[in-house]
Amino acid sequence: MTFAYQLAKAGHDVTVVDRQKAPALETSYTNAGEVSFGYCSPWAAPGIPQKALKWIFMRHAPLILRPKLDAAMVSWLFKMLSNCTSERYPINKSRMLRLADYSRQTLADVRKETGIRYDERMKGTLQLFRTQQQLDACAKDMKALAADGIPYRLLGRDDCTHFEPALTHVREKFVGGLLTPMDETGDCFKFANALAEKAGKFGVRFLFNTVIQGLNVEAGRVRGITTDRGRLDADIIVVALGSFSPLLLKPLGIKLPVYPVKGYSLTIPIADASRAPESTIMDETYKIAITRLGDRIRVGGMAEISGYTNDLGEARRRTLEHSVTDLFPGGDVSKALFWSGLRPMTPDGTPVIGATRIAGLFLNTGHGTLGWTMSTGSAKVLSDIVSGKAPEIDVHGLAISRYA
Ligand SMILES: Cc1cc2nc3c(=O)[nH]c(=O)nc-3n(C[C@H](O)[C@H](O)[C@H](O)COP(=O)(O)OP(=O)(O)OC[C@H]3O[C@@H](n4cnc5c(N)ncnc54)[C@H](O)[C@@H]3O)c2cc1C
């Protein structure tokens, strides 16, 4: 939706085609609600393979691996492991941060231009450490934040309660935290729908309830798409189908290493605001984000590698309930909405934005763990590329050609 908005604003004739009945009903529906520019880092990092083994066996496991005889899963896992090195990590991270930093500016511009509201707050993210070991280990994160010029503050227990007053009731459960004050929060579904309305005013047409079955290419150039409701001609096609993007590219011989990594969330009505969060808290132990969205608490996290399935497991619900009620018992979990979504993950963490070897075919996908956070920057970069303008940031390493 961010891309459709930018492209229409640049004067193009845009049609959004989606199988759902409205915007943002798949992965963007009830994500964790963080717009965490400061936290954009690849999951593929040095030491992750060893940590992953530990996580898999935890009671409230942040990582669940269900191996399958699926060539795409195996190939993706190997590629991800090959990115867990001290050489690849800084390269991948700097690409993500470049986009995230640009997204900070472009999101502010979008907000100013449109005036859209989406339960947004600008109060930062607090990474909460339950153990001294976690607190000590964050020294390397602080170094990385400082190197990237991202403001941060290391907080002791009392400072944490100052930032999040409801934590006063559970002071003994944590030792400190790392605050990135420039981060934002909000409801991604509301954001996308409000932006769709504005995009409509710029002339964007929406074809909902329409399944794209194939991309039509003739003589090395895209001609349009085939859907379950007929053909649609176009000069330019931008594939932005989240985890499903590689499936439509495969018949064209384009191998896009995007694979679904499932996550879960709970949306809980607040019953006692004095015991609810004010902004986003990242519970470092369970790798779960807890966010305030108006009169609701959103809890999201976990990484389950199990293919294209949205099954909801009760054990995952219990993990989310445990993490949130342990720190913020101000919500009524019995009335919570339980949900799962498929993060479109690349093995190196950076989304895939730019042209392909087929004329007129572009990609804007693979946004993984912090896709909303990087969405407005990605949209502006690609809108400039499609319009034949020089993007405002260095786009080296963002296109699919980096996997060649
Ligand atoms: C639990 C969880 C928590 C998260 N928390 C955060 C967070 O706090 N902050 C953040 O920035 N990011 C977060 N993310 C990541 C973020 O939600 C995703 O990166 C983002 O939603 C991806 O958006 P997308 O538009 O690329 O994909 P999607 O939202 O999945 O959209 C893809 C669209 O393509 C359509 N589609 C697919 N195939 C077809 C077809 N054949 N024909 C027609 N239409 C089709 C679908 O209907 C869908 O509308 C989280 C993800 C999860 C799972």
The ligand as an ORCA input file, in Angstrom:
! r2SCAN-3c Opt
* xyz 0 1
  C       4.153    -12.033     14.589
  C       4.708    -10.955     13.696
  C       5.070     -9.749     14.268
  C       5.609     -8.739     13.471
  N       5.896     -7.546     14.042
  C       6.348     -6.528     13.285
  C       6.551     -5.253     13.858
  O       6.307     -5.053     15.039
  N       7.026     -4.267     13.068
  C       7.307     -4.460     11.739
  O       7.779     -3.529     11.098
  N       7.086     -5.662     11.166
  C       6.614     -6.690     11.890
  N       6.382     -7.906     11.323
  C       6.715     -8.104      9.912
  C       5.698     -7.465      8.989
  O       4.396     -7.698      9.472
  C       5.888     -8.022      7.576
  O       7.205     -7.838      7.149
  C       4.932     -7.313      6.606
  O       3.612     -7.462      7.040
  C       5.083     -7.859      5.199
  O       4.201     -7.124      4.391
  P       3.947     -7.547      2.887
  O       2.984     -6.580      2.326
  O       5.238     -7.768      2.196
  O       3.271     -9.009      3.001
  P       1.776     -9.351      3.407
  O       1.264     -8.427      4.449
  O       1.738    -10.804      3.676
  O       0.982     -9.029      2.077
  C       1.065     -9.846      0.944
  C      -0.223     -9.683      0.189
  O      -0.133    -10.439     -1.021
  C      -1.401    -11.014     -1.253
  N      -1.192    -12.189     -2.115
  C      -0.285    -13.179     -1.953
  N      -0.376    -14.050     -2.976
  C      -1.349    -13.590     -3.803
  C      -1.889    -14.023     -5.039
  N      -1.441    -15.132     -5.670
  N      -2.866    -13.301     -5.611
  C      -3.319    -12.182     -5.016
  N      -2.848    -11.698     -3.857
  C      -1.878    -12.405     -3.256
  C      -1.926    -11.354      0.130
  O      -3.326    -11.427      0.098
  C      -1.430    -10.199      0.955
  O      -2.387     -9.161      1.052
  C       5.820     -8.950     12.074
  C       5.437    -10.162     11.506
  C       4.871    -11.160     12.295
  C       4.448    -12.445     11.662
*
